[in-house]
């Protein structure tokens, strides 16, 4: 991905010995709907705060690496009155602050110059795609950026004109996304930018998000009717959760409805819908977005922290909530629900499931990912069902999810013939074509 620039961003070389990356910050005085003005910073991923290092060492045995940022920030309580500077200084893990990553898919069209908005990076006017400008505007409104967290975006933070840096970046994706405080999964497409005055998508998913955040996985299971609730065991909670669904015009929890012959409101005799039916329909709509077929999303989602968020329209929910809802709806729910899932949705469900698989295997920690036939088969399936891409690009996108012995055997160089990378990969993973 490359920007269309009226001025070239001045990218100073990164210092590999310090594990440097570039991150962006928004100008403090930038209006919510005003011109996008950002600054580019060089920061080291080695500059941890001493107190965070101590926390990580104490909690490493019990908390996986992808859950550390949530465990760290979860120790503190803030209110709406807490100053942003106080929140920033408390939750950040590095001496220079902290950062989030943007995982996104650009619009594939070839727009005219007028369709490429201008942003300012360190005072330089830079033309970018319409989708990147929209993503940056949404990030500017996010809570993370309002409290001062910085942003890593591939298009702006990697020098796209430096082939050597682009080559080195291929093997840094796992480190950059895995070290981030959180990842924002931005699923908007060009058509979403023109939709106004309509109800926002994802209302039922947002209800699931609230239930899970407030009461945990058990109540989410009960809400979707895959677990019976013990009504009366906690009358206070009973009243709270029912108050939250009082305006929902479908069945919730373990309510049951059977259509009868005399039911004038149900002429088809299919029974009243349950909340899980609406959630399944919303998931189907969400997974229509082209983001979920993006090749690099496989790695970016797999290594992302548990604090990561998914944005669909203006609706935002935790990636962990999406994982839980997908598992409950399509794995543990009633078989007839599966009929609403079109064939093309299954690869997206496989992608979401792979996040849990990767973490369960321990591959998201410092250990090497496995090279079993089952694991290779999952990666190959995800690559084959992603947006069609040249074989070399698929190899580069998957290297971070394979053992270092494989990545060491493949020379990453966008200037080389693609057939050379394919040949090296075939030698390093001879079973790839057999799984």
N, C-alpha and C positions, 0 to 999 in steps of 0.2 A: 504494500500500500504506500502511496506517495502523495505528498501535498502538492498543490499547484500554487506556487509562491510568487508574489510580486517582489519579495525580498527573501533571501536565503536565511534560514535560521542559523545562527552561529553556534555550531556544535563543537565545543572543545573536546579533545580526546578523553576518553575514560581511562582511569587508572585500574587495570585488572588486579593489581596487588592489594587494592583496598576494596575490591568488589563494588566498584562505583556503578551507579546508575544515574540517569537524569530523571527528575520529577518536576511537575508543574504546580504552580500555585496561582490562585486567582487574586487579582488586586483587591484589597480590602474595600476600596471606595467604588467598586464596580456595581452599578445598579443591577437589580435582579433581571431586568429585561434590556439592559444596555449592551454596549459593545463588549465583546469578550476580550479581556486583557489579561495576559498571563505572564509569569516569569519562569524561566527554566533554571533549575538548580542542579548542581553536582553533589550527590550525597553518597556516603559509604554505608553498605549493609553490614559493616563490622562495628559501627559506632553505637552499640547498645548502651542504654542507661545501666549503670551498675545495679540498681534496684531491680530492673527487669531481668538481668542476668541471674541474679540470686533467685528470683521467682521461678525462672525457667529451670534452674538446676534443682530446686526443691520439688517442682511439680512434674519434671520430665518422666519419672517412673510411672505416674498415674494418668498423666494428660498427654494425649498424642500431639504431635507438633502442629497439626492442622486445627487443634482446639485451643492452643495456647493464647492467642490474642483475645478470644472470647472469655477465657478463664481470667485473664489479666484484667480486662476492662470490667468484667462482671463483679469484681470485688468492690467496686465503687458505686455509690448511689448519687444520682444527680436529680435536680428538679428543673422545671422550665426557667426558673430564676437563676440557676447556676451560670455564671459568666462563661462565655465560650472559651476565654483564655484559661480559665481554671479547668474546664473539661479537657482542653488540649494538653495542658501541662500534666494532667493526671493520667490520661489513658495512653499517651504516646510512649513508644518503646525505645526510640532512638534519641540520642542527644540533640539531633537536629529536628526532631518531630516524628512524623510517621506518614505512611502513604497507603492509598488504595489503588487497585488496578482496574482498568476498563477492559472488559471483554465484550466485543461488539462485532458487527458485520457491516461493512460499508455498502452503500448503494452501488450496484454494478453498472449503472448507466454512464454514458459519456456526455455529461452535461456541458452546456456552454459556460463561458466565463462568468456570465451573470448569475449562473446557478451555483457558483462557488463563493460562499460568503468570505469576508475578510475578518480575520482575527489578528490580534497583536501579541507577539511573543517577544518579550524584552524590547518593546517599542517597535519592532519590525512588523510591517504589514504582511500577513501570510494568507494566501487563499487556500481554503481547505474544502473538502466535500461538504455538501449540505448536511449529510448525516453526522459527520464528525462535529460540526458546529452545533447541531441539535443535541448530541450526546453531551458535549461540554456544557451547554446551557442547563441540562438536567443535572449534571454533576454539581454545577455551581449552586443549585438549590438544595443539594443533599445535606443532611445533617453533618456528615463527615467533613465535607468541605467548609461548611459554615463554622465549624469549630477549628478549622485551620489545617486539616490533614491535606497532604499533597496528593497528586494524581500521576500515575504512570500510564501513558497512552503510547502504543507502539509507533504510530505514525509520526508523532512529534518528538518522542524521547529517544528514538533510534535514528541515527543519521542515515536516511534512506539512500543517500548518494555515495556512502562509504560501503563498498561491497565487503570489505574486511570486517567492519562492525556488524553488518547484517549477518554475515556468516557466523560470527561469534555469538550473536544474539540467539541463534537457533537453540543452542544448548543452555541458554540462560533463562528460557521461559519458565522452566520448572522452579528455578531459584527465585525469580522475580515474583511470580504469582504465588508461590508457596510461602514466601516471606512477608507478603503484603498483610496489612491489618485486615483487609477484606477485599473482595472482588465484586464489582458491580457488573452484572450480566444485563446488558442493554439490548432489548429485543426489537426496538422500534424499526419500522421500515418507512420508505418515503411516503406511502399512502397515509401513514399514521400522523404525519405532520400537517395534513390538510383536514383531518377530522375534528370538527369543533361542534359544540352544542349537543353532542350525543352522550348517552350514559357511558361511563368508563367500563372497560371489561374487567372481569376478575373479582366481582363483588363477593361471590361465595368463597373463592380462594382466600380473599382477605379475611373473611370470617374465620376460616380455618387457621390462618396466621395468628389472629388475635387469640383464639381459643388455645392454640398450642403454646403461645408465648406466656399467657396468663396462667394456664392450668396444666400444661404438659401434655405428653403424648397420650396418656390414658383418656383424657377428656376428648381429645381429637378423635380417638378411636370410637368413643361412645357417640360423639356428634355424628359421625358418618355411619353409625349403625353396625360396625363390625365387632363391637363389644357391647354387651348388655351393661347398663348402668345400674348400680345398686342405689335406687332412689330411696331417700330417707336416711342413708348412712351419714350424709353431710348436708343437712337442710339449708345451711347458709349458702353452700356452693350450688345446691339445687336451684335456689332462687336466683342466684347470679347468672348461671348459664342459661336458664329459661328466659330471663329478662333480655339476654343478648340475642335470642332467636325469636322473640315475640312477633317481629314483623316479617319473618321468613314464611312465605306462603306455600311451603312444601313440608313434607314430613321430616322430622329430625330425630336424632338419638334412636331409641328402639321403638319408635311409633310404627305401627303396622296398619296398612289400609288394604282391604280386599274389595274389589269392585263387585257389586251385585247387579242382578238383572234390573232391579228397580231404581238403580242410581241414574238419575237423569243427567247428572253432571259428568258422567263417564260413559258416554255412548259406545266407545270403543272397547270398554271392559278391560283396560290394561292396568288399572289401578292408579292411585295418586302418586306423583313423583316424590322421590326422597331427595334430600339435599345432595346425596352422593351422585345422583343422576345429573344434577346441575353442575356439580364440581367436575364430573367426567366430561361434560360438554365444554366447560371452560378450559380444561386442560387440552382438549382437542383444538380449540381456537388458539391457545397459546403456542402449541407445537406446530401450527401452520407457519409460524414465523421462520424466515430463512436462516436466522441465527443458529437454530438447532441442527442445521446441516453443515455448518461451517467446520472445516477440517481441524483448525487449531483449537476449537472449543473443547475437543476431547481432552487435551492436556490441561488447558486453562481451568476447566471445571474440576478435573480429577484432583489437582493439587491445591485447589482453592481452600481458604480457611472456612471454618464453620460460621463465621460472621458474614459471609458473602450474601449479597442480595440480588434478586431478579426484578427487573423493571419491565412491566408490560403496560403500555400506555402510561397512565399516571399511577397505576397500582404498583406497589413495591412490597415484596415479601422475601423472607429469608430463603436461600437456596435449600437449607435443611428442611424447611416446611414443605417445599415443592417435592423433595425427595420422599418425605414421609407420606404426603397425600398420594403421590403416584403409587407407592407401595401398597397403601391401604385400599385405594380404589381399584387398581388393576391386578393385584395379587391376592388380597385377602377379602375382597368384597364378593358380592353375589355374581355367579357366572354370567347371568343375562346382561350384566353391565358391559361385559367385554364386547358385546355386539355393537356398541356405539363407537368402538375404537376402529377407525379405518386402518387398512393395511399399512399405509405410510406413516402412521403414528408410532408403530412398534419400534422402529429404529431410534426414535427420540426417547422412548421409555428405556431402551437398552442403554442409551447414553447416560441417563439419570441414574440407572442402576449401577453403571460402571463406577460412579463416584464412590459408592459404598463398597463395591468389590475392591477397588484400589486401596481404600483405607483399611478394609478388613485384612487384606494381605500384608499390611504393614509397609506397603510400598510408599506411603506418603511420609514415612519417617526417614531416617538417615540410611536405612537398609536398602539393599539393591532390590529392584522389582524382579519378579520371577520370570522364568523363560519356559514355563510349561506349555504344553500344547493347548490346554484350556485357555490360558491367559493370552497366548498368541492368537488363538481363534477369536477371542473377544475383540482384540485390537484390530484384527483384519476385518472383522464384520463391521465395526464402527467406521473404519476407513472407507470401506466399500460402499457404505450407505450415506456417506457425507457428500457434499457438493463435489461433482466431478472435478478432479485436479490432476495435473501431471504426476507421474509416478514419483519423481524426485521430491515434489512438494509433500506428498504423503509420507515419504520416508523421513524427511526433515521434521515434519509435524509430530511424528511418533517417537523420535529418538529419545526425548526426555522421559518417556514411559518405559524404556527398555534399559537393560543393564549397561553399565559404562563400557563393558567389553565390546558391545555392539556399536555404540556411538564412537568409540575410539577407532573402530575399523572402517568407519565411513568418513571420508573427507568432505567436510561441508564447504562448498564453494559454488555460489550461484553462477560463477563465470565458467564452470566446467560443463562438459557435455553431460546431459542427464543420464545417459546410458552408463557412465562411469559410476555414478552414485548407486544406480540400480544393481550393477554388478557387485560392488562392494557389499551392499546390504544382503544380497543373495548368498554371498560367501559367509557373512557373519551370522546369518539366520537361515541356514539351509532348509529348515522345516517350514518356512513361511508359506510356500506354495502347496504344502501338504496338509495344512490344518484347515 
